[in-house]
Amino acid sequence: MLTKRMPRARLGTLLLMLGLVVLGALALLPLRSPDPAGLDAPAGEFSAERARPHIERIATRPRPMGSAANAEVRAYLVEQLRALGLQPKVQQVTAADSYPDHASVAGRVSNVHATVPGTGGTGRVLIVAHYDSVFTGPGATDDGMGVATVLEVARALKSGPAPRNTVELLITDGEEPGSLGAKGFTDSALAGDPKNTVILNLEARGTKGRLVMFETGEGNAAFLSSLSDRTPFATSTSDEIYRLLPNDTDFTVFQKAGFTGMNFAVVAGSARYDMELDNLANQRLETLQDMGSTVLAATRKLSGGDLSVPEAGDSTYFTVFGLLVSYPQGLGTALAVLGSAAAAVLIWFARRRGAVRVRGVALVAGTLPLPLVGSVALGFLGWQVLVVLRPHYDAFQFGDPYRPGPAITGLIVLTAVACLFWLLWMRRRRDAFTVGAGVLCWFAGLALLTAFLLPGASYLFLWPTLIGVLGLAVALRLADESPWQPVALSAAAVPSVVLLLPLTAVLFPTLGLAFSGAALAVVVLLLLPALPGLLPLPRRRLVPVALAAGALLGGALVGVGAAADGVDAHHPAQAGLFYVHDADTGADSWYSDADSGEPWVRQHAPGPKTSVEERIPALIQPGGYRKGPASGGTTPVPQAKVLQQRRSGDIREVRLRLSADRATATALSFYADARRTQLVDVTVDGKRLPGGRNRQTSTPWKWGCHLVAPAGGFEVVLRLRGDSPVPLRLLAYAAEVPASALKSPRPATIAWTPSGFGQGIGIRTINV
């Protein structure tokens, strides 16, 4: 019998590990995408098979703002909405937005807007997706999937009775260059009153996987329950993290305008995101079904409910076994204070009973950052090794490569080895209860800290703290040989596995291998509460052997992952190559932003990396760009015509028309050197932008602006204070490099990365 051969406490350890494995599997189960519904699905349900033909029409080629493909898709959207009995309108407007730390953006957008009238409710639901794509890819997922979802949701709504609250559909233009469509809409009368309006914004950060609701607006307690019928993966932790990042979507613009709601996206499969492989072949029907079913269910619940909830507060929210849990953030703060106090009382009581020494607990808590810091270092070093083994990984700084699974598994194994090594060190003169108390101190401290600084993330530490206090209290009363002793000591591992394991599974594809250290730190927090239940460890001879074997296995998996993730036509290396014509000097040059190691890229730009921002302000990258001579190609060149100059007091006003000499131009940029003359403000086609400085740069070009879709040109007015001439560096872009200038055709094993507004750049400098 097992119980006769094995000490009872060791049996408890085995039961603990088996239980946590089963619990982890159940926690991960809801991350599976649903099966797609077919053409025979009931009319009132979302069907991925019915929505798929929309993507097939939309994502045949790139459709950047201002392109002919963009106009064709817009006409198709209007046609489809009319076929549903709606009355769509195209809003054509110039939009402009400014930022404190990078160049402003302006352009002419064409949004498509339609309304499903309500029967007299208390608010409205506004579903938003964007129909433009990057110039390097057809955007089947970003955001063809979102647009198809809007159309199929509209069809499903129209198949039944009218909703109580009005449902509006907004398919924006110009999201990729800077959410210009959303800005144009929110600046217009069409936006209406933000009060009692809930936004459902549909985005993509990858090409597959489960839908993630990663961001909410203010007062989310009023509308989170709309996800209860069809729950995506959701966590208020992502809400807190996203606020700290410089990323923007259309939802960002709506929030700035006073709206609230929810932001949805898929995040897995980012290797094919925003490039030519974001195509029909890589768009997943199950992911489309997941987005569509979720959005339709939320829309129905919101459109049938009361949207006039007065000043609802913010909630902490997360999913557990596929169910949405939410509670007021104030309650979470109170529980964090209570849990921290309970942990302190428990340790005091254990000390009074002689079960623990404060010095030992302090030593455990003081050394616990070592595996955390080690995991971050492991992620960083692992990435450096992978880039050495696979130079084309350098292009995946902000996303996963194509086949990251083995490398991620190897890094997780190495992280687990590091945690066990720390436990091996801690077991000297310290018992399992002391280790558990030290881990509990950290979770209690993190729960308290995040409750006040990042309240949406506090639940990750709050529930392990509360359960951990109960578990250690029980452990104090159990005999050392009780089979329940390891379970009680590691009780905090139960909520840790349930809450942190699904989060970790989503974090890895979101952050990518380059930033896997952050996800590995979460893995450490996941493993730590389970460690006290592993004591006492097996025979001393077995432990070093097991640790060495684990380290070898982890390293082998990382190596195997790199070896298996080679370059071919289905998994191409990604690189940026720019053809630059300098109209001031007449020189043509190649520039490359990648260290892919691909010979074809190097033959065009063989030089060492150097900064080129002073000459080409749009090309900004740490480490600079490689350069090589070019010839035989043409690219749009910017043109400037001074229409008028006048003075009013100490203000000098210069009116210009900026354009390109070729219709193939995708955008213009202009940068001002106003070191000797103050740039007060700039007006683009009637839209005013603040002057001063909007670029953090060591070059003279402290202020910049991008003008997207420049057909017909833009009228720009500069208001200056001072008499000194102001140099302007003008840039014009083409979507592609001139094929005639390539030394040989681009091989199928290389794909273009999305970089700025185009790969052909013309430069000109003028003084005004």
Salt bridges, closest charged atoms under 4 A:
GLU56 OE2 - ARG52 NE 3.58
GLU72 OE1 - ARG61 NH2 2.80
ASP132 OD1 - HIS130 ND1 3.01
ASP142 OD1 - HIS130 NE2 3.06
GLU152 OE2 - ARG50 NE 3.20
GLU152 OE2 - ARG155 NH2 2.85
GLU168 OE1 - HIS113 NE2 2.84
GLU168 OE1 - ARG124 NH1 2.95
GLU175 OE1 - HIS130 NE2 3.23
GLU176 OE2 - HIS130 NE2 3.89
ASP187 OD1 - LYS183 NZ 3.61
GLU203 OE2 - HIS130 NE2 3.21
ASP229 OD1 - LYS301 NZ 3.52
ASP239 OD1 - ARG243 NH2 3.67
GLU240 OE1 - ARG243 NH1 3.68
GLU276 OE1 - ARG746 NH1 3.26
GLU286 OE2 - ARG284 NH1 3.76
ASP290 OD1 - ARG210 NH2 2.85
ASP290 OD1 - ARG230 NH2 3.13
ASP565 OD1 - ARG403 NE 2.97
ASP568 OD1 - HIS571 ND1 2.93
ASP582 OD2 - ARG615 NH2 2.64
ASP584 OD2 - ARG615 NH2 2.92
ASP588 OD1 - HIS581 ND1 2.52
ASP595 OD2 - LYS609 NZ 3.24
ASP595 OD1 - ARG626 NH2 2.91
GLU613 OE2 - ARG695 NH2 3.14
ASP650 OD2 - ARG721 NE 2.86
GLU653 OE2 - ARG646 NE 2.90
GLU653 OE2 - ARG655 NH2 3.58
ASP661 OD2 - ARG662 NH1 3.32
ASP673 OD2 - ARG675 NH2 2.83
ASP681 OD2 - ARG688 NE 3.27
ASP681 OD2 - ARG719 NH2 2.99
ASP685 OD2 - ARG108 NH2 2.76
GLU715 OE2 - ARG655 NH1 2.82
GLU715 OE1 - ARG657 NH2 3.99
ASP723 OD1 - ARG647 NH2 2.58
